[in-house]
Amino acid sequence: MPKPIPLEAGSKAPSFSFMEAGEKVSSATLDGPCLLYFYPKDDTPGCTKQACGIRDAWKKFQNAGIRVVGVSKDNDASHRKFAEKYSLPFPLIADTELELAKAFGVYGEKKFMGKTFDGIHRMSFLIAEDGKILKTYPKVKPNEHAETVLEDYTQLTA
């Protein structure tokens, strides 16, 4: 599989849906901007740092009106365990068939510890209320991601 080619700013984001508090929510019904972030695997060091960074900045995301949705290939049970363990206040989508990852261009060739394989790359998309991508984050730094997104959103909407 080739390297991933993520969607760029200005592109229309593919539609997506997820269950939240027992109700189906879709990209079409989100009120306000959304950070859709893709990560490789629940409860791994980098993914945990990234998720907890967003959790720790949660009030700032709420004040900015930004919804946050995480996406990985893990199943719903894994997501529930991960969210409960770290008290994550945002939903996680189980993209077990990789439909969203492929639609956003984040699935492709990876190299880790000398091995080459296909997987989800750590990438994010800041999506405007109208469904257009405001900013693409192709190289996410887990420790800094939350603050970077918040700063970028402030600058993009000023």
N, CA and C atoms as a LAMMPS dump frame, in Angstrom:
ITEM: TIMESTEP
0
ITEM: NUMBER OF ATOMS
474
ITEM: BOX BOUNDS ff ff ff
-5.0000000000000000e+02 5.0000000000000000e+02
-5.0000000000000000e+02 5.0000000000000000e+02
-5.0000000000000000e+02 5.0000000000000000e+02
ITEM: ATOMS id mol type element x y z
1 1 1 N 0.858 -1.184 0
2 1 2 C 0 0 0
3 1 3 C 0.9 1.243 0
4 2 1 N 0.505 2.271 -0.707
5 2 2 C 1.302 3.501 -0.735
6 2 3 C 1.18 4.293 0.564
7 3 1 N 2.02 5.301 0.663
8 3 2 C 1.956 6.195 1.822
9 3 3 C 0.63 6.95 1.782
10 4 1 N 0.118 7.363 2.944
11 4 2 C -1.173 8.058 2.961
12 4 3 C -1.066 9.455 2.35
13 5 1 N -2.162 9.905 1.765
14 5 2 C -2.258 11.264 1.235
15 5 3 C -3.504 11.884 1.875
16 6 1 N -3.313 12.623 2.99
17 6 2 C -4.462 13.182 3.698
18 6 3 C -5.157 14.292 2.914
19 7 1 N -6.443 14.432 3.155
20 7 2 C -7.203 15.537 2.561
21 7 3 C -6.591 16.859 3.022
22 8 1 N -6.669 17.855 2.171
23 8 2 C -6.063 19.148 2.472
24 8 3 C -7.1 20.169 2.901
25 9 1 N -6.611 21.238 3.536
26 9 2 C -7.48 22.357 3.923
27 9 3 C -8.193 22.862 2.676
28 10 1 N -9.463 23.2 2.845
29 10 2 C -10.281 23.668 1.736
30 10 3 C -11.126 22.569 1.121
31 11 1 N -10.74 21.315 1.34
32 11 2 C -11.515 20.182 0.83
33 11 3 C -12.771 19.994 1.661
34 12 1 N -13.766 19.389 1.066
35 12 2 C -14.976 19.015 1.794
36 12 3 C -14.669 17.718 2.543
37 13 1 N -14.943 17.707 3.833
38 13 2 C -14.698 16.512 4.642
39 13 3 C -15.743 15.443 4.316
40 14 1 N -15.326 14.181 4.206
41 14 2 C -16.299 13.104 4.029
42 14 3 C -17.239 13.054 5.239
43 15 1 N -18.455 12.628 5.007
44 15 2 C -19.406 12.552 6.113
45 15 3 C -19.056 11.387 7.028
46 16 1 N -19.442 11.513 8.284
47 16 2 C -19.207 10.448 9.254
48 16 3 C -20.3 10.498 10.301
49 17 1 N -20.467 9.387 11.02
50 17 2 C -21.462 9.343 12.091
51 17 3 C -20.918 8.476 13.217
52 18 1 N -21.502 8.651 14.399
53 18 2 C -21.071 7.887 15.564
54 18 3 C -22.199 7.918 16.595
55 19 1 N -22.089 7.019 17.555
56 19 2 C -23.059 6.972 18.643
57 19 3 C -22.494 7.743 19.829
58 20 1 N -23.321 8.6 20.408
59 20 2 C -22.905 9.345 21.595
60 20 3 C -24.091 9.383 22.549
61 21 1 N -23.873 8.887 23.751
62 21 2 C -24.922 8.824 24.77
63 21 3 C -26.174 8.145 24.221
64 22 1 N -25.962 7.069 23.446
65 22 2 C -27.078 6.289 22.93
66 22 3 C -27.776 6.881 21.719
67 23 1 N -27.29 8.009 21.219
68 23 2 C -27.909 8.641 20.058
69 23 3 C -26.913 8.738 18.919
70 24 1 N -27.431 8.579 17.696
71 24 2 C -26.574 8.686 16.522
72 24 3 C -26.327 10.166 16.211
73 25 1 N -25.063 10.507 16.053
74 25 2 C -24.659 11.862 15.706
75 25 3 C -23.908 11.768 14.389
76 26 1 N -24.148 12.714 13.496
77 26 2 C -23.424 12.69 12.225
78 26 3 C -22.728 14.022 11.996
79 27 1 N -21.792 14.007 11.057
80 27 2 C -21.076 15.242 10.728
81 27 3 C -22.059 16.311 10.261
82 28 1 N -23.155 15.906 9.655
83 28 2 C -24.15 16.867 9.169
84 28 3 C -24.924 17.524 10.311
85 29 1 N -24.98 16.862 11.47
86 29 2 C -25.758 17.428 12.577
87 29 3 C -24.89 18.087 13.651
88 30 1 N -23.568 18.057 13.463
89 30 2 C -22.699 18.71 14.446
90 30 3 C -22.916 20.212 14.379
91 31 1 N -23.106 20.811 15.517
92 31 2 C -23.265 22.263 15.535
93 31 3 C -21.934 22.883 15.944
94 32 1 N -21.253 23.441 14.972
95 32 2 C -19.962 24.055 15.24
96 32 3 C -18.826 23.262 14.644
97 33 1 N -17.613 23.755 14.832
98 33 2 C -16.433 23.092 14.287
99 33 3 C -16.125 21.791 15.014
100 34 1 N -15.328 20.958 14.362
101 34 2 C -15.001 19.646 14.917
102 34 3 C -13.532 19.323 14.661
103 35 1 N -12.873 18.795 15.673
104 35 2 C -11.54 18.22 15.492
105 35 3 C -11.747 16.72 15.365
106 36 1 N -11.483 16.186 14.173
107 36 2 C -11.55 14.749 13.945
108 36 3 C -10.112 14.274 13.945
109 37 1 N -9.759 13.484 14.973
110 37 2 C -8.37 13.055 15.056
111 37 3 C -8.258 11.54 14.953
112 38 1 N -7.34 11.116 14.099
113 38 2 C -7.072 9.7 13.867
114 38 3 C -5.834 9.308 14.647
115 39 1 N -5.889 8.144 15.272
116 39 2 C -4.751 7.662 16.043
117 39 3 C -4.627 6.153 15.842
118 40 1 N -3.403 5.615 15.987
119 40 2 C -3.189 4.199 15.674
120 40 3 C -3.874 3.177 16.577
121 41 1 N -3.805 3.361 17.916
122 41 2 C -4.306 2.291 18.787
123 41 3 C -4.603 2.791 20.193
124 42 1 N -5.717 2.334 20.735
125 42 2 C -6.093 2.672 22.104
126 42 3 C -5.013 2.245 23.1
127 43 1 N -4.849 3.063 24.128
128 43 2 C -4.03 2.723 25.293
129 43 3 C -2.574 2.408 24.972
130 44 1 N -2.026 3.073 23.971
131 44 2 C -0.593 2.993 23.681
132 44 3 C 0.012 4.335 24.095
133 45 1 N 1.306 4.409 24.32
134 45 2 C 1.894 5.634 24.89
135 45 3 C 1.561 6.939 24.15
136 46 1 N 1.822 6.992 22.848
137 46 2 C 1.561 8.227 22.108
138 46 3 C 0.082 8.56 22.027
139 47 1 N -0.729 7.553 21.814
140 47 2 C -2.179 7.767 21.696
141 47 3 C -2.773 8.211 23.028
142 48 1 N -2.256 7.679 24.111
143 48 2 C -2.722 8.08 25.439
144 48 3 C -2.316 9.525 25.725
145 49 1 N -1.084 9.895 25.396
146 49 2 C -0.641 11.287 25.596
147 49 3 C -1.52 12.253 24.82
148 50 1 N -1.819 11.9 23.572
149 50 2 C -2.637 12.766 22.738
150 50 3 C -4.052 12.907 23.308
151 51 1 N -4.675 11.792 23.639
152 51 2 C -6.043 11.814 24.168
153 51 3 C -6.108 12.564 25.497
154 52 1 N -5.139 12.324 26.367
155 52 2 C -5.135 12.99 27.668
156 52 3 C -4.82 14.478 27.536
157 53 1 N -4.042 14.846 26.541
158 53 2 C -3.783 16.259 26.281
159 53 3 C -5.061 16.984 25.894
160 54 1 N -5.87 16.345 25.07
161 54 2 C -7.161 16.929 24.687
162 54 3 C -8.081 16.97 25.904
163 55 1 N -8.101 15.888 26.659
164 55 2 C -8.914 15.847 27.888
165 55 3 C -8.529 16.984 28.834
166 56 1 N -7.228 17.193 29.02
167 56 2 C -6.754 18.215 29.949
168 56 3 C -7.076 19.627 29.463
169 57 1 N -7.245 19.794 28.154
170 57 2 C -7.596 21.105 27.588
171 57 3 C -9.087 21.177 27.258
172 58 1 N -9.87 20.257 27.792
173 58 2 C -11.271 20.119 27.408
174 58 3 C -12.078 21.408 27.589
175 59 1 N -11.877 22.103 28.69
176 59 2 C -12.63 23.356 28.919
177 59 3 C -12.347 24.36 27.812
178 60 1 N -11.094 24.416 27.358
179 60 2 C -10.727 25.334 26.275
180 60 3 C -11.428 24.94 24.967
181 61 1 N -11.509 23.629 24.709
182 61 2 C -12.221 23.174 23.512
183 61 3 C -13.701 23.544 23.606
184 62 1 N -14.284 23.343 24.782
185 62 2 C -15.693 23.701 24.974
186 62 3 C -15.907 25.198 24.813
187 63 1 N -15.027 26.001 25.399
188 63 2 C -15.157 27.454 25.292
189 63 3 C -15.044 27.928 23.843
190 64 1 N -14.227 27.236 23.044
191 64 2 C -14.063 27.582 21.629
192 64 3 C -15.205 27.007 20.783
193 65 1 N -16.014 26.117 21.374
194 65 2 C -17.124 25.508 20.645
195 65 3 C -16.689 24.383 19.72
196 66 1 N -15.514 23.814 19.966
197 66 2 C -14.981 22.759 19.105
198 66 3 C -15.357 21.383 19.648
199 67 1 N -16.079 20.612 18.842
200 67 2 C -16.353 19.209 19.175
201 67 3 C -15.104 18.413 18.858
202 68 1 N -14.851 17.361 19.594
203 68 2 C -13.696 16.496 19.352
204 68 3 C -14.197 15.069 19.198
205 69 1 N -13.689 14.401 18.163
206 69 2 C -14.026 13.005 17.928
207 69 3 C -12.732 12.281 17.559
208 70 1 N -12.412 11.213 18.297
209 70 2 C -11.244 10.396 17.995
210 70 3 C -11.638 9.207 17.146
211 71 1 N -10.721 8.748 16.303
212 71 2 C -10.995 7.619 15.409
213 71 3 C -9.793 6.676 15.376
214 72 1 N -10.049 5.391 15.578
215 72 2 C -9.023 4.372 15.362
216 72 3 C -9.705 3.1 14.882
217 73 1 N -8.898 2.106 14.566
218 73 2 C -9.43 0.822 14.081
219 73 3 C -9.959 -0.037 15.223
220 74 1 N -9.666 0.335 16.457
221 74 2 C -10.103 -0.46 17.604
222 74 3 C -11.633 -0.562 17.651
223 75 1 N -12.138 -1.625 18.278
224 75 2 C -13.588 -1.819 18.353
225 75 3 C -14.207 -1.011 19.5
226 76 1 N -15.521 -1.035 19.567
227 76 2 C -16.252 -0.259 20.582
228 76 3 C -15.851 -0.639 22.005
229 77 1 N -15.664 -1.919 22.271
230 77 2 C -15.294 -2.354 23.623
231 77 3 C -13.936 -1.782 24.021
232 78 1 N -12.995 -1.79 23.109
233 78 2 C -11.675 -1.22 23.375
234 78 3 C -11.79 0.283 23.635
235 79 1 N -12.599 0.953 22.824
236 79 2 C -12.799 2.401 23.004
237 79 3 C -13.415 2.716 24.367
238 80 1 N -14.421 1.938 24.768
239 80 2 C -15.061 2.172 26.076
240 80 3 C -14.043 2.029 27.199
241 81 1 N -13.248 0.98 27.14
242 81 2 C -12.229 0.734 28.167
243 81 3 C -11.212 1.879 28.205
244 82 1 N -10.745 2.307 27.042
245 82 2 C -9.775 3.401 26.931
246 82 3 C -10.369 4.703 27.469
247 83 1 N -11.597 5.013 27.059
248 83 2 C -12.26 6.255 27.49
249 83 3 C -12.507 6.253 28.998
250 84 1 N -12.919 5.123 29.537
251 84 2 C -13.177 5.04 30.976
252 84 3 C -11.88 5.128 31.777
253 85 1 N -10.852 4.443 31.332
254 85 2 C -9.57 4.42 32.035
255 85 3 C -8.981 5.819 32.189
256 86 1 N -9.139 6.646 31.146
257 86 2 C -8.532 7.981 31.157
258 86 3 C -9.559 9.117 31.254
259 87 1 N -10.811 8.788 31.546
260 87 2 C -11.882 9.787 31.698
261 87 3 C -11.949 10.737 30.502
262 88 1 N -11.993 10.151 29.313
263 88 2 C -12.05 10.967 28.102
264 88 3 C -13.464 11.511 27.915
265 89 1 N -13.609 12.83 27.764
266 89 2 C -14.933 13.438 27.673
267 89 3 C -15.481 13.542 26.248
268 90 1 N -14.839 12.918 25.292
269 90 2 C -15.264 13.015 23.895
270 90 3 C -15.439 11.604 23.325
271 91 1 N -16.248 11.474 22.264
272 91 2 C -16.508 10.157 21.689
273 91 3 C -15.345 9.639 20.843
274 92 1 N -15.298 8.315 20.725
275 92 2 C -14.311 7.634 19.894
276 92 3 C -15.062 6.768 18.886
277 93 1 N -14.698 6.885 17.613
278 93 2 C -15.339 6.098 16.562
279 93 3 C -14.513 4.841 16.303
280 94 1 N -15.202 3.703 16.274
281 94 2 C -14.572 2.431 15.932
282 94 3 C -14.628 2.271 14.412
283 95 1 N -13.525 2.561 13.751
284 95 2 C -13.435 2.472 12.29
285 95 3 C -12.82 1.124 11.915
286 96 1 N -13.483 0.048 12.329
287 96 2 C -12.923 -1.292 12.176
288 96 3 C -12.738 -1.698 10.714
289 97 1 N -13.516 -1.134 9.818
290 97 2 C -13.397 -1.45 8.389
291 97 3 C -12.53 -0.422 7.659
292 98 1 N -12.012 0.551 8.384
293 98 2 C -11.109 1.575 7.848
294 98 3 C -11.75 2.488 6.802
295 99 1 N -13.071 2.584 6.806
296 99 2 C -13.757 3.422 5.828
297 99 3 C -13.389 4.896 5.997
298 100 1 N -13.442 5.39 7.237
299 100 2 C -13.11 6.796 7.485
300 100 3 C -11.627 7.062 7.259
301 101 1 N -10.79 6.173 7.753
302 101 2 C -9.34 6.349 7.604
303 101 3 C -8.962 6.453 6.131
304 102 1 N -9.55 5.622 5.303
305 102 2 C -9.256 5.665 3.869
306 102 3 C -9.869 6.905 3.228
307 103 1 N -11.088 7.282 3.628
308 103 2 C -11.743 8.454 3.046
309 103 3 C -10.971 9.738 3.338
310 104 1 N -10.368 9.822 4.518
311 104 2 C -9.599 11.024 4.887
312 104 3 C -8.131 10.918 4.463
313 105 1 N -7.721 9.768 3.948
314 105 2 C -6.361 9.591 3.458
315 105 3 C -5.314 9.419 4.543
316 106 1 N -5.684 8.781 5.651
317 106 2 C -4.738 8.594 6.755
318 106 3 C -4.27 7.148 6.91
319 107 1 N -4.755 6.265 6.049
320 107 2 C -4.369 4.861 6.109
321 107 3 C -3.346 4.582 5.017
322 108 1 N -2.25 3.928 5.394
323 108 2 C -1.24 3.6 4.397
324 108 3 C 0.002 3.02 5.024
325 109 1 N 1.046 2.988 4.241
326 109 2 C 2.298 2.368 4.654
327 109 3 C 2.931 3.09 5.84
328 110 1 N 3.366 2.284 6.817
329 110 2 C 4.05 2.801 8.005
330 110 3 C 5.305 1.978 8.226
331 111 1 N 6.253 2.579 8.911
332 111 2 C 7.462 1.855 9.303
333 111 3 C 7.641 2.022 10.795
334 112 1 N 7.886 0.897 11.476
335 112 2 C 8.086 0.924 12.922
336 112 3 C 9.021 -0.207 13.295
337 113 1 N 10.091 0.144 13.967
338 113 2 C 11.086 -0.825 14.428
339 113 3 C 11.566 -1.74 13.305
340 114 1 N 11.841 -1.145 12.153
341 114 2 C 12.383 -1.891 11.031
342 114 3 C 11.377 -2.677 10.218
343 115 1 N 10.115 -2.612 10.605
344 115 2 C 9.086 -3.34 9.866
345 115 3 C 8.212 -2.36 9.097
346 116 1 N 7.757 -2.786 7.929
347 116 2 C 6.847 -1.987 7.112
348 116 3 C 5.487 -2.688 7.124
349 117 1 N 4.447 -1.911 7.354
350 117 2 C 3.091 -2.463 7.405
351 117 3 C 2.104 -1.347 7.099
352 118 1 N 0.852 -1.696 6.898
353 118 2 C -0.199 -0.717 6.656
354 118 3 C -0.915 -0.415 7.962
355 119 1 N -1.254 0.841 8.164
356 119 2 C -1.957 1.213 9.376
357 119 3 C -2.456 2.645 9.323
358 120 1 N -3.134 3.04 10.394
359 120 2 C -3.641 4.409 10.523
360 120 3 C -2.506 5.297 11.019
361 121 1 N -2.32 6.404 10.343
362 121 2 C -1.319 7.388 10.747
363 121 3 C -1.96 8.396 11.698
364 122 1 N -1.161 8.928 12.602
365 122 2 C -1.631 9.928 13.559
366 122 3 C -1.773 11.26 12.816
367 123 1 N -2.989 11.561 12.403
368 123 2 C -3.287 12.789 11.671
369 123 3 C -4.619 13.328 12.154
370 124 1 N -4.801 14.64 12.001
371 124 2 C -6.044 15.264 12.452
372 124 3 C -6.553 16.263 11.432
373 125 1 N -7.84 16.559 11.575
374 125 2 C -8.502 17.506 10.688
375 125 3 C -9.386 18.432 11.515
376 126 1 N -9.185 19.713 11.353
377 126 2 C -10.049 20.712 11.978
378 126 3 C -11.081 21.075 10.92
379 127 1 N -12.332 20.748 11.199
380 127 2 C -13.409 20.866 10.214
381 127 3 C -14.372 21.969 10.641
382 128 1 N -14.678 22.871 9.713
383 128 2 C -15.613 23.966 9.974
384 128 3 C -17.044 23.438 10.013
385 129 1 N -17.92 24.25 10.524
386 129 2 C -19.327 23.868 10.637
387 129 3 C -19.943 23.53 9.275
388 130 1 N -19.458 24.168 8.211
389 130 2 C -19.996 23.905 6.871
390 130 3 C -19.412 22.645 6.225
391 131 1 N -18.527 21.927 6.962
392 131 2 C -17.978 20.681 6.455
393 131 3 C -16.672 20.818 5.692
394 132 1 N -16.19 22.027 5.546
395 132 2 C -14.896 22.228 4.87
396 132 3 C -13.762 22.064 5.879
397 133 1 N -12.66 21.49 5.426
398 133 2 C -11.499 21.308 6.291
399 133 3 C -10.765 22.634 6.416
400 134 1 N -10.668 23.129 7.649
401 134 2 C -9.952 24.375 7.918
402 134 3 C -8.449 24.15 7.939
403 135 1 N -8.032 23.034 8.541
404 135 2 C -6.604 22.736 8.66
405 135 3 C -6.414 21.237 8.78
406 136 1 N -5.361 20.754 8.12
407 136 2 C -4.957 19.357 8.194
408 136 3 C -3.666 19.281 8.998
409 137 1 N -3.588 18.31 9.873
410 137 2 C -2.402 18.088 10.707
411 137 3 C -1.807 16.74 10.317
412 138 1 N -0.867 16.723 9.34
413 138 2 C -0.311 15.452 8.888
414 138 3 C 0.767 14.88 9.807
415 139 1 N 1.361 15.702 10.641
416 139 2 C 2.416 15.228 11.551
417 139 3 C 2.091 15.721 12.962
418 140 1 N 1.274 14.974 13.647
419 140 2 C 0.813 15.353 14.981
420 140 3 C 1.845 14.99 16.039
421 141 1 N 2.123 15.941 16.916
422 141 2 C 2.962 15.677 18.09
423 141 3 C 1.999 15.509 19.264
424 142 1 N 1.872 14.287 19.802
425 142 2 C 0.866 14.006 20.825
426 142 3 C 0.867 14.972 22.011
427 143 1 N 2.047 15.352 22.497
428 143 2 C 2.118 16.226 23.676
429 143 3 C 1.649 17.652 23.402
430 144 1 N 1.707 18.084 22.161
431 144 2 C 1.421 19.48 21.824
432 144 3 C 0.128 19.669 21.038
433 145 1 N -0.484 18.587 20.614
434 145 2 C -1.579 18.672 19.65
435 145 3 C -2.754 19.533 20.129
436 146 1 N -3.207 19.327 21.338
437 146 2 C -4.38 20.063 21.824
438 146 3 C -4.144 21.571 21.765
439 147 1 N -3.038 22.017 22.297
440 147 2 C -2.752 23.464 22.314
441 147 3 C -2.534 24.005 20.908
442 148 1 N -1.896 23.222 20.043
443 148 2 C -1.683 23.653 18.66
444 148 3 C -3.018 23.878 17.957
445 149 1 N -3.948 22.946 18.107
446 149 2 C -5.262 23.066 17.47
447 149 3 C -5.998 24.298 17.996
448 150 1 N -5.976 24.491 19.293
449 150 2 C -6.661 25.649 19.888
450 150 3 C -6.071 26.972 19.384
451 151 1 N -4.743 27.052 19.306
452 151 2 C -4.1 28.265 18.787
453 151 3 C -4.449 28.485 17.324
454 152 1 N -4.4 27.417 16.532
455 152 2 C -4.714 27.531 15.109
456 152 3 C -6.165 27.962 14.905
457 153 1 N -7.079 27.393 15.67
458 153 2 C -8.495 27.742 15.526
459 153 3 C -8.704 29.232 15.827
460 154 1 N -8.049 29.718 16.868
461 154 2 C -8.168 31.137 17.208
462 154 3 C -7.676 32 16.043
463 155 1 N -6.561 31.634 15.446
464 155 2 C -6.005 32.415 14.33
465 155 3 C -6.86 32.289 13.079
466 156 1 N -7.373 31.101 12.802
467 156 2 C -8.176 30.868 11.601
468 156 3 C -9.533 31.568 11.637
469 157 1 N -10.033 31.793 12.836
470 157 2 C -11.379 32.397 12.952
471 157 3 C -11.337 33.846 13.418
472 158 1 N -10.135 34.41 13.498
473 158 2 C -10.005 35.813 13.973
474 158 3 C -10.465 36.787 12.908
